[in-house]
Amino acid sequence: MKMSAFEDFVAIISKTQPMQELLRNLREEPARILSSICKEYEATSKAVPDHHLPFAGYFTEVSIKALLSAGLITTETGGMLSLYQYKPTELGLEHYKKMLNEKNA
């Protein structure tokens, strides 16, 4: 089956180093955000304010939406200094601990 002009274009740019890095960051950012939320939550037993998250920008926003959609975190209305606060779900904590164990193995 012949590729469309758009599919051909995507195939070409997908092979470039900047696009490979972008795709890698897009896959890894949710894990970094989940780890940050879980680590602070385990230390404090409190919801994590949005301004405590280590990254800012579009990837963080998309990552948070993905984590919420996957049921790995929940959100609450923020406090004095934040718009939102986040808590890991049991499933989120489970995945965090598995990734942490693999990293430490």
C-alpha positions as CSV (number, residue, x, y, z in Angstrom):
1,M,0.0,0.0,0.0
2,K,1.4,3.4,-1.0
3,M,2.1,5.9,1.8
4,S,0.4,9.2,1.6
5,A,2.5,12.4,1.3
6,F,1.8,13.1,5.0
7,E,2.9,9.6,6.1
8,D,6.0,9.9,4.0
9,F,6.8,13.3,5.6
10,V,6.2,11.8,9.1
11,A,8.5,8.9,8.4
12,I,11.3,11.2,7.3
13,I,11.1,13.6,10.3
14,S,10.6,10.7,12.8
15,K,14.0,9.5,12.0
16,T,15.7,12.8,13.0
17,Q,17.6,13.2,16.3
18,P,15.3,16.1,17.5
19,M,12.2,14.1,16.9
20,Q,13.6,11.0,18.5
21,E,14.5,13.1,21.6
22,L,11.0,14.6,21.6
23,L,9.4,11.2,21.5
24,R,11.7,9.9,24.2
25,N,10.8,12.9,26.4
26,L,7.2,12.4,25.8
27,R,7.4,8.8,27.0
28,E,9.6,9.5,30.0
29,E,8.1,12.7,31.4
30,P,5.0,11.0,32.9
31,A,7.3,8.7,34.8
32,R,9.3,11.6,36.2
33,I,6.2,13.4,37.2
34,L,4.7,10.3,38.9
35,S,7.9,9.7,40.7
36,S,8.1,13.2,42.0
37,I,4.5,13.1,43.2
38,C,4.9,9.7,44.9
39,K,8.2,10.5,46.5
40,E,6.9,13.7,48.1
41,Y,3.5,12.1,49.0
42,E,5.3,9.2,50.8
43,A,7.5,11.7,52.7
44,T,4.6,14.0,53.7
45,S,1.3,12.0,53.4
46,K,-0.1,15.2,51.8
47,A,-1.2,16.1,48.4
48,V,1.6,17.6,46.3
49,P,1.1,21.2,45.1
50,D,1.6,21.9,41.4
51,H,4.4,24.3,42.1
52,H,6.4,21.5,43.7
53,L,6.6,19.6,40.4
54,P,10.1,19.6,38.9
55,F,9.2,20.6,35.4
56,A,7.1,23.2,33.7
57,G,5.5,23.6,30.4
58,Y,3.5,21.7,27.9
59,F,5.0,18.3,28.6
60,T,4.2,18.6,32.3
61,E,0.6,19.5,31.5
62,V,0.2,16.6,29.0
63,S,1.9,14.2,31.4
64,I,-0.4,15.2,34.3
65,K,-3.5,14.7,32.0
66,A,-2.2,11.3,31.0
67,L,-1.5,10.3,34.6
68,L,-5.0,11.4,35.6
69,S,-6.6,9.6,32.6
70,A,-4.7,6.4,33.5
71,G,-5.9,6.6,37.1
72,L,-2.4,6.9,38.4
73,I,-3.0,10.2,40.3
74,T,-6.0,12.2,41.5
75,T,-6.3,16.0,41.7
76,E,-7.7,18.3,44.3
77,T,-8.2,22.1,44.4
78,G,-5.0,23.8,45.3
79,G,-4.1,25.6,48.5
80,M,-2.8,29.1,49.0
81,L,0.1,28.9,46.6
82,S,-1.2,26.4,44.0
83,L,-4.0,25.9,41.6
84,Y,-4.0,22.1,42.0
85,Q,-2.6,19.4,44.2
86,Y,-2.0,15.8,43.3
87,K,-2.1,12.5,45.1
88,P,-1.0,9.1,43.7
89,T,-3.6,6.4,43.6
90,E,-2.8,2.9,44.8
91,L,-2.1,2.0,41.2
92,G,0.2,4.9,40.8
93,L,2.1,4.0,44.0
94,E,2.3,0.4,42.7
95,H,3.9,1.5,39.4
96,Y,6.2,4.0,41.1
97,K,7.5,1.3,43.5
98,K,8.0,-1.2,40.6
99,M,10.0,1.4,38.6
100,L,12.0,2.3,41.7
101,N,12.8,-1.4,42.4
102,E,14.0,-1.9,38.8
103,K,16.1,1.2,38.9
104,N,17.7,0.1,42.2
105,A,18.3,-3.5,41.0
